[in-house]
Amino acid sequence: MKLNEGGVDRAVRIVVGLALIALAATGKVGVWGYIGIVPLLTGIAGVCPAYSLLGISTCPMKKSG
């Protein structure tokens, strides 16, 4: 799969994912907090399936020649 997430998008996903998992692990939020695994994994991989379906990309454009 082709990368479709830019650097800032990936960083935000990783931070949000880790925060949700930490909140769930400490009992601050319910079990639903483990949904943070999704943004964490997509941020690490650099690929968002929803972006692919919608034709969205936050990757910076590559300069040609």
Secondary structure, DSSP 8 states (H G I E B T S, - for coil): ------HHHHHHHHHHHHHHHHHHHTTSS-GGGGGGHHHHHHHHHT--HHHHHHT---S------
